[in-house]
């Protein structure tokens, strides 16, 4: 069993890793935010919201908009749900991914995200007949503080395609927990 790392940093982003801590995670394609755009935002006090805006505008190749890649990533997220972690909400956007996950005891968040990224990058590069970075090295994470924060995170994740103008209703986006949640709720009626 691996010990959780607590607060740590891999490159420039701080990360928090603790067992059974719900985490909101965002990771993005390697070409989704050009270096010049990031450099312009370094001193902007609204850097996080401005970066989200840029991502939602669909910069880069946006490979995840292609059904074969969107489904590949969603399947990877779901693969170890219930085994290594509990997947609480997710949305695969055209150039980035949002996930709300609760790692099980003995499983590090960084190992989970790394596994998703390594597997999907290998398969995607194979399908694209290319080599090189598919995902940006870093990921962004935020631990969930309370039930209000949890509800806000689920809403943000599932409504992201609506906010980005990709669909009118969250359930219309094919690679999202919103669609699955609606299907599950309908099956209970």
Secondary structure, DSSP 8 states (H G I E B T S, - for coil): -----EEEESSSSEEEE-TT-EEEEEEEBTTSS-HHHHHHHTT-TTHHHHHHHHHHTT-S--GGGSHHHHHHHHHHHHHTBTTTEEEEEEEE-SSEEEEEEEE-TT--HHHHHHHHHHHHHHHHHHHHT--S--B-S--EEEE--SHHHHHHHHHHHHHHHHHTTS-SSGGG-SSBHHHHHHHHHHHH-
